[in-house]
């Protein structure tokens, strides 16, 4: 699971520039809940995807073109998991949640995915999830409507402690070395776009947590 920094988020949400005056914790949680459940989150995601499609529509792609998608808070929403924990996180509960494989799709991201498929662009899912959750994650993606993709890349044994930015950068470099032309990268964290080989960057909003 991506490291949670609720305090950082609360400060951003409240527009407060100094850690000396953070927004009240209860108020911050209520703001997050209202944002996600009022439709504002879906609207913002839709606007991001509209802009991306407008940009990509003017481009041409060959048979090596691919798009790299992060998973959590990019194509699958874990809002229910986070809300049920009072907008918190524990490793054990997150492990159980991944294994359940019931995260719903972020609708705008699925629309972008379908658009890219219509352009015959290869789809690669690249996630920080570990190998033991490969099957659950794959089934979750399929059940959420992401039924066609070239590869699902997870952390193999021995890769669990590699920082997210480095892990994903290395995997994108490997894709390029295999002959893929990465024309777009879709993610919700800065680490999803670190160190190049991203193509056009599409940032899905995430107001639940930030990576350290």
Protein Blocks (a to p, Z undefined) as FASTA:
>chain_A
ZZddfklmmmmmnopabfklccdfklmmmmmmmmmmnommmmmmmmmmmmmmmmmmmpcc
dfkbccdddfehplpccklmmmmnoopadfklmmmmmmnopaccdfklmmmmmmmmmnop
acddddfbdfklmmmmmmmmmmnopabcfbdcdddehilmgcfklmmmmmmmmmmmnopa
cfbdcdfbfklmggijnlpadddddfkbccZZ
